Every structure is written in structure tokens, then in C-alpha cells.
Amino acid sequence: MTDRELLELAAKAIGKKLRWWPVVGGDDMPVDESYEEFYIVWNPLASKGCALDLAVNLKMGVSQHDGYAAAQFFYDVAWNVFKEEHKGDPVKATCRAIVRAAAEIGRNMK
């Protein structure tokens, strides 16, 4: 799954409407369309604040382990756990684990 797909599903999980703002010479930037007067960049893959907001709103558990970060949520009758290896950056791994877990929640929404 691409980062864009992950972000779209994660946004769906918390009821955000995203718009993709074109950036010259780079990837489109996801912005939260919830505000009528201006757009706010919303990228929990790159922003610790957005990732924390996502985890709190979805009542996730987030944990650190030797070499990886994990985000988990309870669904149906079991815990769903998403792990990301640190690869030298535990904060980035934690953000990605949170987004992957949120995307799964969004994917399962009807």
C-alpha cells in the first residue's frame, strides 16, 4: 500500500476529509479540508503531533520494543498489532505503525 493510500484510509478512520495539494517538484501534500477558511497540512507519517492525535482519537496502544515500534487496537474479538522496525529512527517507525493501524481501521469501515 502506498503512503497516499495509508493516509487516505487513516483519515477516513477519524472522519477527516483530505485534499492533495500540488507541490512543485515534489509529492502532493495532504491537507485537512475540515477548515473552510484555510488548509492545514495533515501527515501523521511525518508529524509526531498528527500521529499522536490519530492514536488518541482511535484509542490505540503504542509501545516501544528493542528494534521496533508497535501500535495496536482492539477489533471484534482480538488485538490487531502493527509493528515497524526502527531502522535508526524510532519516532518515524512509531508514526508509521500508528498510520498503518489507523489505515486498517479505515479499511474496515463501511
N, C-alpha and C positions, 0 to 999 in steps of 0.2 A: 504494500500500500504506500502511496506517495505521501510526502509531508502535507501536501494540499488536501488530500483525501482525509488524512488523520485529523487535520484542523477542522475541516468541514463537519465531520462526524462528531468531534468533541464539542464544537459549537452547538450542534443540534442537541446534544445531551443536556445542555443547560439553557436551551431556548434562545441562543444568540443568532442573529442574522449577520452573516459575513458578506462583505463585498471585497473583491480583489482589486486593489488599486495598482495601476500600472506604474512600474518604476523603470526609469531609463537605465538600460544596461544591466538590469538585474531581474530577479524573480518578482512576480507581483506580490504586493504586501497585503496581508489580511487586515481589514479594518472592521470594527464593530459598527453595524448600521443602526443600532438601537437609539442612537442620539440623533435628533433631527437637525441640529444646527452645525454639527461638526463630526468628523470621524475620528475614532480612537484606534490606534494600532492594537490588535489583539493577537498575540502569538505566544501561547504558552510553551512552545518548543524553544523559544529564545528568551522569554521573560519569566524570571522566577516569580514575580508578583502575579502574573496571569496564571501560571501553573498552580500556585498555591490557592488562588481563588477558585480554580477549577476543582482541585482536590477537596476543598472545604465544601463547596456547593454540592458535590456529588457524594459527600460523606465517605471519602476514601481513606484508607490507611496507607501511610507512606513510611517506608523503612529503608535503612542503610545496612549493607552487609559487606563482608570482605569481597571487594571486586565488583559489586553490583548494587543497584538501587531497585526497589520494588514498590509498586502501587497495587493496592488490592481493594476490591469491593465485593459485597455480598449480593448475589443474584440467584433467585429461585431457591435452591437448597444448598448452594456451595459458594465458597470463596473463589473468586477469579483473581489470579495473581499475574501481573505483568512485570517482567524483570528486564533490566537494561544493564549491560556491563559498563563499568565506569570508563574504561579506556582513557584514564588520566583526567577525566572531568566528571566528578560525581554529581555536580549540580546539573550539568547538561543531561546526564543519564537519568537523574531523578525527574526532570521536566519531561523527558521523552517517555518514561514509564507512566507518568500521570496522563499524558496525552493519549498514549496507547490504550490505557484503561478507559478513559473517557470516550474514546472513539468506539470502543466495544459497546459501551452503554448506548451511545448514539445509534450504532448499527442495529441494536436490538429493539430500538423504539419503533413503534408502529406509526 
